[in-house]
Amino acid sequence: MNKYNDEYYIVFENYNNETLYLSPLQKTFDRNYTYTKMAMGQEPLFFENAYKDKDLSNLIKRPIKDSHLNLNFPIVSETIKEDLVNFEINNFQLYPTVIIGDDNSYYDDFWFFNIYKKIDVLDYENCDIKRYNPNDKRHKVRKYFLSIKKLDLIEEENRLIFIPEKASGAPVFIHKKIVDIFNKHKVDTLKFIKVSEWEMGKQF
């Protein structure tokens, strides 16, 4: 039995008719924010409804809630951020973020999960990987399996949030302690699937 496969969860959008799909403004996209450490003190990241024009024409209003995703990365409200900010997590920071409403209102009390370096935490022999090659930096993973040996070498607090390396389009992995914080705030826009229970397509 692998305890880490039960302690860690993969985070996904909770798809429904109210799901807000966030897209970066061009000036945010140009900052390579999904793999670059953001410099504190610079301007925040900016996101808007990817379907703004369509929603406005159809009189659809998608609520802005305590947490959303952009690609695989959570964006959280100030209230959730306050419960996360004191953790010392490797390769991770909470970066100031603005969500622009369809009426052009600015919601400037959000924070982006800036995960700027992936880490080697997978047990490749036990993952279900299409055509695994140890020299390949990008693999299509059908089912993840975390390495006990690799994770044991990292202090728990330092690895509460991470993205595994060598996995193409890998989602964000979060420890149960972080999931508990989202549950405390009754987040209903995201869903969390245990690594032990996830396989390709399960998020849908």
N, C-alpha and C positions, 0 to 999 in steps of 0.2 A: 504493500500500500504506500502511495506517495502523498504525504500530508500536504505538500505544497499545491498539488492539483486541486485540493479541497479548500485551501486557505485563500487562493487567488481567484479572482473573477475577471471576466472580460466584459468591457462596457460597450453597450450598443444603444442606438436610438430606440425608443419605444414608439414604434410606428403606429399612428392613428390619424384621424382626419384633422387634428389640431397640430400635428408635428410641424415645428418651425425649422426649416432647412436653412442654415446660415452659410452665407457666402462672403468671402473677404472683399473689401474694397481693393481696387488695383494697388493703391499705395501700401496696403497691408500685404497683399500677395507678393509684391516686389521685395519684401523684407525676408523672404524665405523662412517664415515664422514656424514652419513645421519641423525644421531640423537645425535651426540656428538659435543660440542663446541670445535672448533679447537684452539689450542694455537698459537697465533701470534709469529712469529720468528722461528717456526719449518719449515721443508721443505714444499713446496707447494703440492697440490693434482695433480695427473697425470692421464690423460685420453687419450685414443686412439680410433680409429675407430674400433667398435666391429666387423666389417666385412672386416677388412684390408686384410687378405689373399685372400678372395674371390674377393674383388675389384681389387687387384693387378693382379690376374690371368685373370680377365675379362677386364683389362685395364680401370677400372672405377675410376675416381677421384672425390671425393666429396669435394666441397669447404668448407673451414673454414671461417665462417662469424662472425658477431658481437655478435651473441648469439646462443646458442644451449641448449639442455636439456640432463641431465643424470638422468634417472628415471623421477621424477617429478620436478627436481631442475634445474633452469636456471643457465647457465654459461655465463658470459658477458665479453665483451672486456673492455679494459682500458677506452675507450671513453664513454661507457655507465656507467661504474663504477664511473667516475668523477661526473656524474649527480645524483648518488645515495648515495655517501659516507657521505654526511652531514646530512642525515636523522637519527633521533634517533628512531630506530625501535626495539621493544622488541624481545628478543630471536633470533636475526638475526645479522649476520655479513657477510661481503664480504671477502672471503679467497683466497689468491693467488693460482693460478691454471695454469698448463701447459697442453696444448693440443699437442700431438705428431702426426705429420703428417705421412702419409703412407710411406714417404721417410725418416722417422726418424728425420725430422726437429722438433725443439722445438719452440712452440709458447707460450711464457711465459708471455704474457700480458693479461691474462684472470683471472676472479674472480668467485668463486663459491658462490651461495646463500646458505650459511651455516645456516639453520634454525634448531636450536638444541633443541627446545622445542615446543610442540604443545599447543594450547590454547583452552579453552572452549568458543566457540562463536556460536554454533549451537542452533537453536530452534528445539529441537528434536520432539516436537509435530507436527510441520509442515513440517519437512523433510520426504521424502519418504524412509523409512528404512525397510529393511527386518528383521523381528523378533527383534524389539527393546527391549533391556533389560537395564535398567538404571545402572545395576552393570557390564555390559559388556564394556570392553575398546575398542572393535573392532566391528564395524557394517558395513554392506554392504549398502552404501547409494546410492539410485537410483536418488535422487534429493535433493540438498542442500537448506536449508532455514536458513539464518543468523538471530541471535537473536538481536533485537533492544535493549533490556534491557541490555544484556551483553556487546555489543559493545559501548553503550553509556557510560559505566563506564571506558572506555580506551581512553586516548587522541588519536586523529586521527593519529598524526605522529607516535605514538608508535605501531600502528596496520596497517601500510600500506602494510605489507607483513606478511603472517602467514599460518600455516597449522592447520586446526581444529582437535581437539582431538576426540577420540571415533569413528573415521571413518577409516575403513581399506583401506590402499592404498590411502589415501586422497591426492589430488593434492595441488599445491601451489595456494593460493588466493592472488591477488594483487589489490590494490586500483587503481582507474582511474588515479590518479596522477602518478603512476608508469607506467601504460599502456601508458600514454602520452609521457613518456620518451622513451619507446621502439619505439613508433610511430615517435617521433622526429628523431630517428636514422634510420628510415625506415627498421626496422627489419622485414624480411620476412620468417624467419625460425621458428617463433613461432606464435601461434594464441591465441587470448584471447576471451573467451566466458563469457558473463555476467552470474552471478549466477542465475538470474531470467530466463535466456533462456536455461540453461544447464540441461540436464538429461542424464542418463547413455547411452553411445553410441554416444552422439552428437559429441564428439571429433573426431570421425572417419568419 
